[in-house]
Amino acid sequence: MPREYAKNLFSQWSDEDFCNQPVFDKLLFQVLNGQRAVNLAGIQPINLTRWRKAMRDGDRVPSEREVKAALIRMERRQYVYTDEDTGEVLIRTRIRNDDLA
């Protein structure tokens, strides 16, 4: 059965490292967590077009370059891992925080 919601922990909003990220990166992290394609392990296909549309601000849609730069920053902080060979992204804390696996 497909999931209808994603867990958003209150504790992440008091975590110093998470809160110190740029707002754009925090929004992308929320977008990644809310994608229907993400599985229980936290893996999903890289879909820049869908993510960019979800992150639009009025008429302004972020560029692929902006989203890729945010992914790189989040990977450096160990929030995600991107695998260019498989075309997938892993949300590193998904299994630990979701309580569904």
Backbone as CSV, one residue per row, in Angstrom:
resi,resn,N_x,N_y,N_z,CA_x,CA_y,CA_z,C_x,C_y,C_z
1,MET,0.839,-1.184,0.000,0.000,0.000,0.000,0.885,1.250,0.000
2,PRO,0.648,2.194,-0.914,1.464,3.414,-0.937,1.211,4.270,0.299
3,ARG,2.221,4.992,0.674,2.117,5.863,1.852,1.411,7.158,1.493
4,GLU,0.731,7.724,2.472,0.006,8.968,2.258,0.621,10.145,2.994
5,TYR,1.606,9.890,3.834,2.217,10.975,4.595,3.663,10.627,4.920
6,ALA,4.418,11.642,5.319,5.810,11.461,5.749,5.941,12.004,7.161
7,LYS,6.765,11.366,7.939,6.978,11.792,9.321,7.910,13.005,9.341
8,ASN,7.516,14.016,10.090,8.326,15.220,10.249,8.545,15.403,11.750
9,LEU,9.740,15.113,12.219,10.015,15.119,13.652,10.181,16.537,14.200
10,PHE,9.539,16.793,15.342,9.725,18.076,16.018,11.194,18.285,16.370
11,SER,11.865,17.205,16.755,13.251,17.310,17.225,14.202,17.844,16.161
12,GLN,13.894,17.620,14.890,14.812,18.108,13.856,14.863,19.631,13.871
13,TRP,13.781,20.287,14.297,13.727,21.745,14.296,14.397,22.363,15.515
14,SER,14.907,21.534,16.413,15.725,22.040,17.520,17.150,21.500,17.438
15,ASP,17.433,20.746,16.378,18.778,20.224,16.155,19.648,21.336,15.558
16,GLU,20.734,21.673,16.242,21.587,22.791,15.814,22.109,22.613,14.391
17,ASP,22.586,21.425,14.057,23.144,21.211,12.723,22.072,21.396,11.652
18,PHE,20.905,20.812,11.863,19.829,20.952,10.883,19.417,22.414,10.742
19,CYS,19.241,23.094,11.860,18.795,24.490,11.823,19.837,25.432,11.223
20,ASN,21.101,25.061,11.264,22.163,25.895,10.694,22.279,25.771,9.178
21,GLN,21.536,24.870,8.574,21.570,24.738,7.121,20.829,25.910,6.473
22,PRO,21.155,26.215,5.223,20.385,27.238,4.511,18.910,26.823,4.411
23,VAL,18.015,27.804,4.381,16.580,27.535,4.277,16.283,26.682,3.044
24,PHE,16.954,26.957,1.946,16.749,26.200,0.707,17.013,24.714,0.940
25,ASP,18.082,24.391,1.663,18.443,22.997,1.919,17.416,22.321,2.822
26,LYS,16.932,23.052,3.819,15.901,22.494,4.707,14.621,22.207,3.927
27,LEU,14.268,23.102,3.019,13.080,22.877,2.200,13.278,21.659,1.306
28,LEU,14.437,21.544,0.676,14.696,20.385,-0.175,14.617,19.097,0.639
29,PHE,15.150,19.093,1.848,15.081,17.902,2.700,13.624,17.518,2.959
30,GLN,12.775,18.501,3.215,11.351,18.226,3.425,10.699,17.703,2.149
31,VAL,11.066,18.276,1.015,10.532,17.811,-0.270,10.946,16.362,-0.508
32,LEU,12.205,16.036,-0.264,12.671,14.659,-0.449,11.889,13.695,0.432
33,ASN,11.678,14.058,1.680,10.942,13.198,2.606,9.489,13.011,2.199
34,GLY,8.926,13.977,1.512,7.518,13.920,1.152,7.216,13.321,-0.208
35,GLN,8.205,12.781,-0.880,7.977,12.208,-2.203,7.347,10.824,-2.108
36,ARG,6.368,10.571,-2.950,5.724,9.252,-2.976,6.689,8.150,-3.407
37,ALA,7.694,8.500,-4.166,8.620,7.495,-4.698,9.616,6.983,-3.663
38,VAL,9.734,7.635,-2.510,10.714,7.203,-1.510,10.228,5.901,-0.867
39,ASN,11.133,4.920,-0.780,10.742,3.642,-0.183,11.039,3.636,1.317
40,LEU,10.738,2.525,1.980,10.922,2.441,3.432,12.376,2.591,3.847
41,ALA,13.296,2.269,2.949,14.723,2.416,3.245,15.197,3.855,3.064
42,GLY,14.355,4.718,2.505,14.729,6.111,2.290,15.363,6.363,0.939
43,ILE,15.202,5.426,0.008,15.800,5.548,-1.329,14.716,5.941,-2.326
44,GLN,15.093,6.839,-3.239,14.178,7.242,-4.305,14.979,7.653,-5.528
45,PRO,14.352,7.609,-6.706,15.038,8.068,-7.909,15.307,9.572,-7.835
46,ILE,16.417,9.986,-8.395,16.706,11.418,-8.497,15.743,11.999,-9.531
47,ASN,14.943,12.976,-9.120,13.948,13.580,-9.998,13.988,15.099,-9.810
48,LEU,14.989,15.706,-10.398,15.196,17.147,-10.227,13.999,17.970,-10.686
49,THR,13.359,17.556,-11.767,12.211,18.306,-12.285,11.089,18.360,-11.259
50,ARG,10.746,17.224,-10.689,9.670,17.180,-9.688,10.044,17.991,-8.446
51,TRP,11.276,17.832,-7.984,11.714,18.550,-6.782,11.708,20.053,-7.017
52,ARG,12.175,20.479,-8.200,12.199,21.907,-8.512,10.796,22.492,-8.508
53,LYS,9.841,21.770,-9.088,8.455,22.247,-9.105,7.901,22.357,-7.692
54,ALA,8.228,21.399,-6.836,7.743,21.419,-5.452,8.353,22.569,-4.660
55,MET,9.519,23.044,-5.073,10.234,24.092,-4.337,10.013,25.486,-4.911
56,ARG,9.125,25.606,-5.876,8.925,26.925,-6.492,8.435,27.927,-5.459
57,ASP,8.811,29.165,-5.704,8.415,30.276,-4.838,7.670,31.266,-5.719
58,GLY,6.355,31.172,-5.722,5.569,31.978,-6.650,5.842,31.510,-8.067
59,ASP,6.309,32.429,-8.903,6.627,32.088,-10.290,8.062,31.614,-10.464
60,ARG,8.871,31.749,-9.440,10.287,31.382,-9.556,10.499,29.914,-9.213
61,VAL,11.044,29.179,-10.187,11.387,27.766,-9.993,12.903,27.687,-9.867
62,PRO,13.418,27.036,-8.818,14.872,26.936,-8.678,15.490,26.200,-9.870
63,SER,16.709,26.549,-10.182,17.411,25.887,-11.286,17.911,24.513,-10.842
64,GLU,18.212,23.679,-11.831,18.820,22.373,-11.520,20.124,22.577,-10.761
65,ARG,20.853,23.586,-11.162,22.140,23.873,-10.514,21.962,24.167,-9.021
66,GLU,20.936,24.941,-8.678,20.670,25.252,-7.269,20.311,23.998,-6.476
67,VAL,19.484,23.143,-7.060,19.075,21.915,-6.372,20.264,20.976,-6.220
68,LYS,21.065,20.842,-7.273,22.253,19.980,-7.182,23.233,20.501,-6.130
69,ALA,23.399,21.818,-6.056,24.292,22.402,-5.047,23.778,22.107,-3.638
70,ALA,22.467,22.172,-3.448,21.886,21.851,-2.138,22.101,20.381,-1.802
71,LEU,21.952,19.500,-2.781,22.200,18.070,-2.546,23.645,17.833,-2.120
72,ILE,24.569,18.533,-2.754,25.989,18.397,-2.395,26.214,18.865,-0.961
73,ARG,25.638,20.003,-0.603,25.781,20.495,0.776,25.173,19.517,1.775
74,MET,24.003,18.980,1.452,23.352,18.037,2.369,24.119,16.722,2.450
75,GLU,24.761,16.343,1.360,25.585,15.126,1.397,26.814,15.351,2.280
76,ARG,27.415,16.521,2.189,28.569,16.838,3.044,28.195,16.805,4.526
77,ARG,26.967,17.178,4.832,26.486,17.175,6.225,25.868,15.830,6.604
78,GLN,25.903,14.887,5.706,25.439,13.509,5.914,23.931,13.389,6.121
79,TYR,23.171,14.231,5.466,21.711,14.099,5.486,21.226,13.207,4.355
80,VAL,21.923,13.252,3.231,21.562,12.422,2.081,22.826,11.824,1.481
81,TYR,22.627,10.819,0.639,23.709,10.267,-0.168,23.156,10.107,-1.571
82,THR,23.829,10.669,-2.553,23.392,10.519,-3.935,24.304,9.545,-4.651
83,ASP,23.700,8.665,-5.422,24.433,7.666,-6.194,24.181,7.943,-7.671
84,GLU,25.139,8.562,-8.306,24.998,8.913,-9.723,24.938,7.672,-10.607
85,ASP,25.567,6.571,-10.181,25.549,5.343,-10.982,24.149,4.743,-11.075
86,THR,23.409,4.775,-9.979,22.054,4.205,-9.981,20.985,5.267,-10.209
87,GLY,21.370,6.542,-10.106,20.397,7.618,-10.261,19.434,7.703,-9.093
88,GLU,19.956,7.444,-7.882,19.105,7.435,-6.691,19.689,8.318,-5.596
89,VAL,18.819,8.709,-4.681,19.239,9.456,-3.497,18.718,8.710,-2.274
90,LEU,19.534,8.672,-1.229,19.185,8.031,0.036,19.038,9.108,1.102
91,ILE,17.913,9.105,1.801,17.740,9.954,2.980,18.305,9.144,4.138
92,ARG,19.431,9.562,4.658,20.217,8.726,5.572,19.515,8.383,6.881
93,THR,18.639,9.222,7.370,18.001,8.957,8.668,16.611,8.344,8.537
94,ARG,16.194,8.025,7.346,14.802,7.596,7.119,14.416,6.364,7.946
95,ILE,15.213,5.310,7.904,14.867,4.084,8.633,14.862,4.337,10.134
96,ARG,15.874,5.005,10.625,15.980,5.250,12.066,14.817,6.090,12.598
97,ASN,14.383,7.081,11.836,13.380,8.018,12.334,11.938,7.677,11.979
98,ASP,11.719,6.790,11.025,10.371,6.584,10.506,9.549,5.554,11.278
99,ASP,10.190,4.613,11.947,9.502,3.572,12.721,8.587,2.681,11.888
100,LEU,8.786,2.603,10.591,7.928,1.767,9.758,8.619,0.518,9.248
101,ALA,9.931,0.519,9.224,10.651,-0.630,8.667,10.761,-1.745,9.688
